[in-house]
């Protein structure tokens, strides 16, 4: 399970260190794609295979399903760690997530998310203000 929040920086070549706690769970190869809320989603290969199976079952006759699947898969790229535990983030993904120098890497149960520090701070402020009402809304999910 992925959890925790880590502050890192992207170097001039577009490389980012993945926290040591996430490296073992992610494995040697993993997939990064465009996530929701302008962050990047990072899946271990097993998690990616599960997600791919679920998305494959969506009805391709529905425009919204096609649009989501198209967007999700078109941004996906397979990554490998170098010897220093870094990955090279493709330019299109850095642009999508507005990643410049300072980033936050967050563990979210079955995936890792990579955020622009600025966007993460904004998101946290907005979410903190709604935390109790969000809890009330999800109580029906039998948590």
C-alpha positions as CSV (number, residue, x, y, z in Angstrom):
1,X,0.0,0.0,0.0
2,X,1.2,3.5,-0.9
3,X,0.9,6.2,1.7
4,X,2.7,9.4,2.8
5,X,3.7,12.7,1.3
6,X,7.2,13.5,0.0
7,X,8.6,16.8,-1.3
8,X,11.1,16.5,-4.2
9,X,12.4,18.5,-7.1
10,X,12.7,17.9,-10.8
11,X,16.2,18.5,-12.1
12,X,17.0,20.4,-15.3
13,X,16.8,17.2,-17.4
14,X,13.3,16.4,-16.2
15,X,14.3,13.7,-13.8
16,X,12.6,13.1,-10.5
17,X,13.7,10.9,-7.6
18,X,11.0,8.4,-6.5
19,X,10.9,8.0,-2.7
20,X,12.7,4.9,-1.5
21,X,9.5,3.7,0.3
22,X,7.6,3.6,-3.0
23,X,10.4,2.1,-5.2
24,X,10.1,-1.5,-3.9
25,X,6.3,-1.5,-4.3
26,X,6.4,0.0,-7.8
27,X,9.0,-2.4,-9.0
28,X,11.6,-2.0,-11.7
29,X,9.0,-0.9,-14.3
30,X,5.8,1.0,-13.8
31,X,3.3,3.2,-15.6
32,X,2.7,6.9,-15.3
33,X,-0.3,8.6,-16.9
34,X,-2.4,11.7,-16.7
35,X,-4.5,11.6,-13.5
36,X,-7.4,13.6,-12.2
37,X,-7.1,17.1,-10.7
38,X,-4.0,17.9,-12.9
39,X,-1.7,15.4,-11.2
40,X,0.0,12.3,-12.5
41,X,-1.0,8.8,-11.5
42,X,1.7,6.2,-11.1
43,X,0.8,2.5,-11.1
44,X,2.9,-0.7,-10.5
45,X,2.6,-3.0,-13.5
46,X,0.1,-5.2,-11.6
47,X,-2.1,-2.2,-10.7
48,X,-1.9,-1.0,-14.3
49,X,-3.1,-4.3,-15.6
50,X,-6.1,-4.2,-13.2
51,X,-6.9,-0.7,-14.3
52,X,-6.6,-1.6,-17.9
53,X,-9.0,-4.6,-17.4
54,X,-11.6,-2.3,-15.8
55,X,-11.3,0.3,-18.5
56,X,-11.5,-2.3,-21.2
57,X,-14.9,-3.3,-19.9
58,X,-16.4,0.1,-20.4
59,X,-18.8,0.3,-23.3
60,X,-17.0,1.8,-26.3
61,X,-20.3,3.0,-27.7
62,X,-20.5,5.7,-25.0
63,X,-18.7,8.9,-25.9
64,X,-17.8,9.7,-22.3
65,X,-16.2,6.3,-21.8
66,X,-14.3,6.6,-25.1
67,X,-13.0,10.1,-24.2
68,X,-11.8,9.0,-20.7
69,X,-10.1,5.9,-22.0
70,X,-8.5,7.7,-24.9
71,X,-7.2,10.5,-22.6
72,X,-6.0,8.1,-19.9
73,X,-4.1,5.7,-22.2
74,X,-2.7,8.4,-24.6
75,X,-0.8,9.9,-21.7
76,X,0.5,6.7,-20.4
77,X,4.2,5.8,-20.5
78,X,6.2,3.0,-19.0
79,X,9.1,4.1,-16.8
80,X,12.2,2.5,-15.3
81,X,14.2,3.8,-12.3
82,X,17.8,4.6,-13.0
83,X,20.6,3.7,-10.5
84,X,19.9,6.8,-8.4
85,X,16.1,5.9,-8.1
86,X,15.1,8.6,-10.6
87,X,12.7,8.6,-13.5
88,X,12.6,10.8,-16.6
89,X,9.2,12.5,-16.8
90,X,8.1,13.1,-20.4
91,X,7.5,16.7,-21.3
92,X,3.9,16.1,-22.1
93,X,3.2,14.8,-18.7
94,X,5.2,17.6,-17.0
95,X,3.1,20.1,-19.0
96,X,-0.2,18.4,-18.2
97,X,0.5,18.4,-14.4
98,X,2.2,21.8,-14.5
99,X,5.3,20.4,-13.0
100,X,8.2,22.7,-12.9
101,X,10.7,22.4,-10.1
102,X,9.1,21.6,-6.8
103,X,6.8,18.6,-6.6
104,X,4.9,16.5,-4.1
105,X,4.8,12.8,-4.4
106,X,1.8,11.3,-2.5
107,X,0.9,7.7,-1.7
108,X,-2.8,7.0,-2.3
109,X,-3.4,3.3,-1.4
110,X,-3.0,1.5,-4.8
111,X,-1.2,4.3,-6.7
112,X,1.2,7.1,-6.3
113,X,0.3,10.7,-7.4
114,X,2.8,13.3,-8.5
115,X,1.7,16.9,-8.0
116,X,3.0,20.4,-8.6
117,X,3.7,21.7,-5.1
118,X,1.6,24.8,-5.8
119,X,-1.4,22.8,-7.0
120,X,-1.0,20.3,-4.1
121,X,-1.1,23.1,-1.6
122,X,-4.2,24.6,-3.2
123,X,-5.9,21.2,-3.3
124,X,-5.1,20.6,0.3
125,X,-6.5,24.0,1.4
126,X,-9.7,23.4,-0.5
127,X,-10.1,19.9,0.6
128,X,-9.3,20.6,4.3
129,X,-12.2,23.1,4.3
130,X,-14.6,20.4,3.1
131,X,-13.1,17.4,5.0
132,X,-16.0,16.8,7.4
133,X,-18.7,17.2,4.7
134,X,-16.8,14.8,2.5
135,X,-16.7,12.3,5.3
136,X,-20.5,12.6,5.7
137,X,-21.0,12.0,1.9
138,X,-18.9,8.8,1.9
139,X,-20.3,7.3,5.0
140,X,-22.7,5.4,2.8
141,X,-19.8,3.5,1.2
142,X,-19.6,1.4,4.3
143,X,-16.1,2.5,5.4
